[in-house]
Amino acid sequence: MTAQHIVMNFATPPSIEDLQVIAHEIIETLPDELLEYTDKLVLEIEEFPDEATEQEHNIEDPFEMLLLFKNGKELYPGVERKHSNEEDILILFRRPILDMWCESCDDLFGLIRQVMIEELGRVHEFHDQDISDMIGRHYQRLL
């Protein structure tokens, strides 16, 4: 996949396709500790979590869920698939991410990278301090 760079003019909000490009660029720049978990990671962008996802995660407001990791080996939480070649999926929810971006006034690329580090670190059982360290190293590179 060739690298694409998005130049946003802020006349329109970033599209699903724009966020797809950003997320793929971020995958290539994640901390080394997380790279081993991204070889077969599939990235998807959706507008909002669906109703079943909201119910499963006890979400009352769809803007609360920025992204979701689905383990390719699980059919339902705790129930493994019979086929082990299923891919892990990281779903980013466009509207909640854009809402957080508008509220925080942070750099969009940096914001998405931070939530991806937090989610991947959490699902792969990194300690909170390790996740904070990875995020901190990310911000030092931006300076």
N, C-alpha and C positions, 0 to 999 in steps of 0.2 A: 504494500500500500504506500503510495507516495504521500509525503507530508503536504498538507494544505494549511494555509494560514488565513484566518478570517480577519478582515478589516471591517469593524462594525462602525457604521456611521450613526447609529442610534436613531435613525429615522423609523426603523421598525425593530421590534424585539427579535432576539436571536431565534431562529426556527429550530425545529427538531433536527434538521440536517446540520445546522450550525453547531448545535450542541453535540451531535454525533462526531463531528470533526474535532471539536475541543476535547471531548472525552478520549478519543483515540490518541491525540497528542499527549494528553496527560498520562495515559497508560505507559507510554514510552519513557516518561520522566519520573515515574514513581520511585520512592526509596528502594534501595537494593533489597531490603528485608521483605518487601512485598512482591518483587518481580517474579519470584518462583511461583506465585499464585495466579499470575496473569497470562501464562502461556496459552491456555485454552479458554480464557475468559471471553465471553460474548458480551458486548455492550449493546444495550437497547435504550432508546429514549421514548418515553410515552408522555402524554400530556399530564395525566393524573393517575394515581392508583385506581384500580377498578374496585367495585363495591365488595367483592369477595376478599380482596387484599386488605381493604379497610377493616372489614369485620374480623378477619384472621388476626390482625395486629392491633385490634381495639382502637382504631383511629376514628375520631369523631369529625375531624376537619381534614379534608384531603390535602390542605396546604401544610400539614404537619409532617408528611412523609416526603423526604427529598429523594431518597433512593432505596433500593431493595436488592439484597443479594439472594439469589436462589441457587442452592447447591444442586448441581446436576445429578448427584447420586440419590437425592431424596425426592420421592413422589409427594409425600406430605411430611411435615416435620416429624422426624424420628422413624419414618418408614423408608427404607432404602429401595431403590430400583433394582431390578434384576440385572439390568445392563449397566456396566460401569463406564461406558464410553460417553455418557451424557455430559454436556458441557455446563460449566458454571455460568450463570448469567448475572450481570449487574445492570439493573434497570434504574435509570435516572428519570425523575419526573420533572418535566420541563417547567410547568407553571409554578409548582412550589419552589423550584430553584430560582426562577426569575423573580418571584415574590421576595425571597430572602435577599437576593441581589439588590433589589430596589430598596429594601429596608436598611440594609447594611452599608450600601454605597461602596462595597469592597470591589476589588478587581474580580470580574466574573471567572476568569481562568483560575485564579488563586482560590476562590470560593469553591468551585467545583473540585479542584484538586484536594482541598482540605476535607470535604465531605467524603470523597472517594477514599482517602487515606484512613479516615475514621471508620468508615464502614468495613473496608477490607481488613483493617487491623483488628476490629472488633470480632468479625466472623472467623478470623483465623487465630483468635485467642491471644492476641498481643496484650500486654499489660497497658493500663492507661498511661503510665509514664513513658513507655516505649512509643506509643502513638503520639503523645505530646512531643517527644523528641523528634520524631519523623516530621511532624508538622513544623516544628521550630526550624529544623534544617532547611525545609522548603522555603520558609520566609527569609532566611538568611541569604539564600541564593537569589531571591528577588531584589535584595537591596544592593 
